[in-house]
Amino acid sequence: MSKSKYQEVLSRIPYGVSVVTVGVGGIENGLAVSWLSQVSFDPPMLMFSIDKGHYSTDLLEDNPVFVVNLLGEDETKIAAHFARQSMAGDDKIDRFPWHAAESGCAILDSALAYFDCEVTARHEAGDHWIIVGEVKDAGVLNDGKPLTSLHGLHYTR
Ligand SMILES: Cc1cc2nc3c(=O)[nH]c(=O)nc-3n(C[C@H](O)[C@H](O)[C@H](O)COP(=O)(O)O)c2cc1C
């Protein structure tokens, strides 16, 4: 099947848009993520899929912790900012107010809610890694409706 056909049909799947933050101790970074799912109640676990080639993927390998920040419907600019490719030395994270979770990863102050996670497994899946994380802490920060693919945001290549 052609890549364009696959991506066209993929864009029909409704999903939320989050910023997953990675890296601790001065090398914090984040990326827009929509390939994310909850996978277990007990222990509480989430998973998301990350391109093997992202800078964030290297940071996650060095420090196997991450925070999922659920964005609100008025946060398309934040999603677009974190969808920009970065590299070592960029300070993508400091554009928006944040504070450190227990893991050290960034919680965006404007997010609707967050999950602070420790990586428990990593599975190879084509050009991505499926990252499974145990939720160590979570919280609701702000009221609001979620940012979703219905706002025209899609993960394409
Ligand atoms: C709506 C949207 C959803 C995205 N979802 C994912 C995703 O689930 N996994 C992924 O690896 N990249 C995803 N991306 C792409 C990354 O956000 C983008 O490549 C980013 O530049 C990577 O950041 P980095 O270069 O700082 O590591 C998405 C982009 C957009 C616009």
The ligand as a Gaussian input file, in Angstrom:
#p B3LYP/6-31G(d) Opt

LIG

0 1
 C       -0.323000      16.622000      15.625000
 C        1.044000      15.984000      15.668000
 C        1.204000      14.752000      16.288000
 C        2.466000      14.121000      16.341000
 N        2.554000      12.907000      16.948000
 C        3.780000      12.291000      17.006000
 C        3.896000      11.018000      17.639000
 O        2.942000      10.453000      18.153000
 N        5.128000      10.444000      17.675000
 C        6.231000      11.046000      17.116000
 O        7.329000      10.465000      17.160000
 N        6.157000      12.261000      16.525000
 C        4.961000      12.911000      16.455000
 N        4.839000      14.125000      15.857000
 C        6.053000      14.748000      15.288000
 C        6.947000      15.396000      16.334000
 O        6.203000      16.227000      17.209000
 C        8.027000      16.250000      15.619000
 O        8.746000      15.452000      14.706000
 C        9.007000      16.942000      16.568000
 O        9.783000      17.831000      15.792000
 C       10.001000      16.053000      17.263000
 O       10.670000      16.861000      18.214000
 P       12.262000      16.818000      18.441000
 O       12.922000      17.029000      17.102000
 O       12.513000      17.978000      19.394000
 O       12.579000      15.497000      19.051000
 C        3.600000      14.764000      15.766000
 C        3.437000      16.011000      15.137000
 C        2.174000      16.605000      15.087000
 C        2.026000      17.936000      14.408000

